[in-house]
Amino acid sequence: MVFIRSVQVHGLLRQQVLQALEQTDILVQPTAGLVAQKVEPDPIIDSKTKTNRISWLLTTTYSLANVPALSIPCGFPAPQGDTALPIGLQIAGKPFAEVTVFKVAHAYEQQTPWHHQRPPL
């Protein structure tokens, strides 16, 4: 029953993404719900909530919808503690429209400085 439900949800998600892409050539959203996180050891999995250590990542939608997507740097928000960590911009396109996704990403990078900046290590 769980497998059948997951297949149904997968199909619904793909359908919704494809419907959105009928209205436009690309979709743009944050890559993650948080700024980049510091690398830490994996937690001990002792509950369901700890099974996905990157639950804040928003890339799953396009992976499950089987559409091309990429992430590019789009800023460094206010520092968390002593380090300003980067944020990403996710660009997704219609199935087999990888060239369009790459062109949009390239155009964005030509107009912004983010891909030249590095966080202090």
C-alpha positions in Angstrom: 0.0 0.0 0.0 2.8 2.4 0.8 4.5 1.7 -2.5 1.3 2.3 -4.4 0.8 5.6 -2.6 4.3 6.8 -3.3 3.9 6.0 -7.0 0.7 8.0 -7.1 2.3 11.0 -5.3 5.3 10.8 -7.8 2.8 10.9 -10.7 0.9 13.8 -9.2 4.1 15.8 -8.6 5.3 15.2 -12.2 1.9 16.2 -13.5 1.9 19.5 -11.5 5.4 20.4 -12.6 4.6 19.7 -16.3 1.4 21.7 -16.0 3.4 24.7 -14.6 5.9 24.3 -17.5 3.1 24.5 -20.0 2.7 28.2 -19.0 6.4 29.1 -19.1 9.8 27.9 -20.4 11.5 27.8 -17.0 10.8 27.7 -13.3 13.0 29.4 -10.8 13.2 28.9 -7.0 15.7 28.7 -4.2 17.8 25.6 -4.2 17.4 25.1 -0.5 15.2 26.4 2.3 18.3 27.5 4.2 21.7 28.9 3.5 24.5 26.4 3.0 25.0 24.4 6.2 28.4 23.6 7.8 29.5 20.0 7.2 29.0 18.0 10.4 29.0 14.3 11.2 25.9 12.4 10.3 23.5 12.2 13.3 22.7 8.8 14.8 19.4 7.8 13.3 17.1 7.1 16.1 13.8 8.6 14.8 12.1 9.1 11.4 12.9 12.8 11.5 16.6 12.1 11.4 16.5 9.8 8.4 16.9 12.7 5.9 19.8 14.9 7.0 19.2 17.4 4.2 15.4 17.8 4.4 15.8 21.6 3.7 17.0 20.8 0.2 14.4 21.7 -2.5 15.9 19.8 -5.4 13.8 16.7 -5.0 10.8 18.2 -6.8 12.5 18.4 -10.2 14.4 15.1 -9.7 11.1 13.3 -9.1 9.4 15.1 -12.0 12.3 14.0 -14.3 12.9 17.5 -15.7 16.3 19.2 -16.2 17.4 21.5 -13.4 20.6 23.1 -12.1 21.6 25.3 -9.2 23.8 28.4 -9.4 25.1 30.7 -6.8 22.9 33.8 -6.1 24.2 35.5 -3.0 25.7 35.5 0.4 23.2 36.5 3.1 24.1 37.9 6.5 26.7 35.8 8.3 25.7 32.9 10.5 28.0 33.3 13.4 31.4 34.1 11.8 30.9 32.9 8.2 28.7 34.1 5.3 27.6 31.0 3.5 26.2 31.0 -0.1 22.6 30.5 -1.2 21.6 28.9 -4.5 19.1 29.6 -7.3 17.5 26.6 -8.9 16.5 26.8 -12.6 14.3 24.0 -14.1 12.9 23.5 -17.6 10.7 21.3 -19.7 11.8 17.8 -20.4 14.7 17.7 -22.9 15.1 21.5 -22.7 18.5 21.4 -21.1 19.9 24.0 -23.5 17.2 26.5 -22.3 18.1 25.8 -18.7 21.9 26.3 -19.5 21.2 29.5 -21.4 19.2 31.0 -18.6 21.8 30.1 -16.0 24.6 31.5 -18.2 22.7 34.8 -18.8 22.1 35.1 -15.0 25.8 34.5 -14.3 26.8 37.2 -16.9 24.7 39.8 -15.0 25.7 38.9 -11.4 29.0 38.5 -9.5 28.0 35.5 -7.3 29.9 32.8 -9.2 33.2 34.6 -8.6 32.8 34.9 -4.8 33.9 32.2 -2.4 33.0 31.9 1.3 35.9 32.4 3.7 37.2 29.0 4.9 
